[in-house]
Amino acid sequence: MLSTEIPINKVFKPTLNLTIFETTDDGYGNHFYIESRVVRTDGSLGAAVPLKQNTLRNLALSLSSVKGPKITLEGMIPKEVLSINQFPGFEQLTWLSKPRRRKLYFKNLIDLSDDVYPIPPLIFIYSQNKSFRVYAVKTTNVNEETELYRAPFPNVSSSSVCMGRADYKMDKQMSVDDLMETMEDRFFNSYFSHTIGNDVVVKGNFVLLYKEIQKDDKFPLNKLQPHKKELREIL
């Protein structure tokens, strides 16, 4: 068992040294490379080699204090699912939500009525550490080169969702279907109250756009704001 607190009645000896290299964010997210060196009995370091995936997996298992639900696979995988990462302690589910008309809720800070509005195709990403992201796309026939766009909603910074004080109680284990339904319901049943910082979530004025399209069947895809990312970069 690995702990971040050292018991006073135990003796620990260094066995492995890790060095983490990180690029600066170039608009496509930060990238990391981890190097490991064996610590010899005399305290000197061995040759640097890339960290093995199994070693990283074991460290993640030991250090993980994640309390989010474990994703369970039962029966056929829903066709909406784009990827499932079951790395222990850091499970992640990515899925596509088709365009539709859906009820949206707005607080008084935004001059829009609670009503049904058209929404574009969306890609949701849920991670077991409780992070939740959402992107828009212009097609439901997605592939790794599909361009991503800003989700056209307030309460979304870049892609991360601000859920405010919304209830986050979830079962310890959830099927893929249940998790997708739960997270989408939580997102759309929460009040959209504010844009974050100076984020521009659509081309033009968000409030005016939603007033114009309130009765439309489809969201105008030409109003989506480019994210300068492709799908392969978030999977």
N, C-alpha and C positions, 0 to 999 in steps of 0.2 A: 504493500500500500504506500502511495506517495502522498506526502503532506507538505504544506507550506509552513508548518510550525515544527520546530525541532524539539523533540522530547529531551529532557535533561538527563535521562537515564539510559540513553542509547548513544553509541558511537557511530558516526557516519564518515565514510571515506569517499573522496571524489573519484568518480569512475569515467565521467563523460563531460566534455566541454562543448557547449553549443554556441555558435556565432550566427546571428541573424542579419542578413543583408536585405535592405529595403530600398526600392526605387521611390522617387518622388511621384506624386500623383500628376499624371500628364493628361488628366481628363478621362482616362480609361481605367482608373482605379490603381491602387498601389500593388506592387508585385514583390514577392518575398523569395529568398533563397536561404536555406539553412545548411550550415556546415557543421560537422561534428569532428571532434578529436578525442581519442582515448586518452585518459589521464593515467600515466604510468605510475608504478609504485613509488618512484622517487619524486613524483610530483610534476615531472616534465610531460609535455603534450606530444601525442603521436601525430602522424600526418593527417592533414585535413581531408575529409571525404564528405560527399553529400550525405545528409541525414537520410537513413533508410526509412521507408514508409512504415514498416512494422514498428520501428522504434518510436516514431511520431505517434502512431496509433496507440501504443501502450502508454505513452505519456499523456495523451488526451484522455484515455480511459481513467488514469489515475488521478488526474487533476480536475476532471469534469465535475462541476457541481450544478449542472444544468437541471432545471426543474420543469422544463417544458415537456409536453407529451411525447412519448415514443411513438413513431409512425409504424403502424402494423400493416402488413400486406395480406389481404384476404381475397381470394378469388382472382378474377381478371383485373388488370390495372386499367383504371378509367382512361378513355381515349384523350381526355383533356390534359393528362399528365405529360409534361415535357421531360422531366428528369426527377430522379429520386437519389439523394445522397444519404447513405446510411452509415456514414463514418461515425463510430461510437461517440456519443456525447455532442455531436455536431450535425445531427440529422437535418436534412433540408429537402423541401418539396417545392417544385416549380410546376405551375400549371397555367393553362390558357383558359380564359373566360370569354365566351362569345359575345358579340355586340347584342344589345337588347335595350329595351326601355325599362328603367328601374326607378323605384322611389328613392329620392334623395332628401336629406334633412339638413336645413340650414339654420344657424342661430341668427339672432337679430342683427349681429354685426355685419351680416351679408344680406343685401337687399334682394333676396330670392325666396319664393314661397316653397314650402315642403310639397313636392309634387313628383310626378313621374317624368323623367328626362331620358333622352337617348344617351347611351354610353358606347364608346368604341370597344374593340377587342382589347382585352387587358391580360397582362401576364403578372401573376402573383407569385411571390417567393416567401415561403415561411421557413424560418430556421428554428431549431430547437432551443436556441438561446433567447427565443422570443422576439427576435428581430423580424420585421415584416416589411416587405418592399412591394411596390407595384409599378409597372410600366404600361404604356399603351403601344399598340402596334396597328398597322394599317391592313393587316390580312389575318385570316385564320389558318392559312396554309403556311405555317412558319417553318423555317429551317435555321441553321446556325448563322446564316448571313442576314437574317431578317433585321431590319433597322428598328431600333427602339425609340420611343418618344415619351415625353413627360406624361404621366397620368394627369388628365385634365380636371383635377380636383384640388381644393384647398386641403390643408393639413398634410400635404405630402411634400417633403423636402428632398429635392433631387429625385429620390425613389423611395426613401424611408417614410413610413407612415407614422404620423403622430396620432396616437389613439386617445390622448388626453387621459381622463379618468375612467375610461370604459372598463367594464369588468373583464378580467383576464382569466377567470377560473376555467380550467379545462381538465378533461380526464387525463390520467397518467398514460394511458394508451388510447390511441385513436386510429381508426381505419383511414385510408387515404380519402375516401368519399366524405366521411364525417369531418375530417380536418378541413378539406376544401370548403365545404358548406358552412362550417362554423366560422372560418376566417372571413369569407366573403360577407356573411351576414353581419359580423361584427364591424366590418369596414363600412358597409352601406347603411347600417342602422345607427351608426354614430353620427353625431352632428358635425357637419362641416362648418367651421367657425372662422378660420383665418388662413391667409397665405403665410408661409414661413419666410421671414426675411424679405428679400426683394425678388423672390422666385417668380418667374413668369411661367405659368403652367399651360397657357394656350397662346396662340397668336392673336393679339388684340386684347380687348377687355373681357375678363372672365364673366362678370355679372351680365354685361350686355349680350354676350354670346349665348349664355344659358337662357336668357329671356327670349332670344330670337328662335332658339331650337326647341323650346319647351314642348311644342305640339308635333315636332317632326318625328319621323320613324327612325331616322339614322343620324348619328353624330357626324358632322362635317369633318372628314379626315384631314382636309387641307388646313384645318385650324390647329392641328397637333403641333406641339413644339418639339423639334428634334432633340434627342438626348446625346447624340454623337457616340453611340455605342451600338454594337451588334449583339444579337442574342447569345452567340458563343462566348461572349465576354462575361456573362453573368451565370452561366451554367457550371 
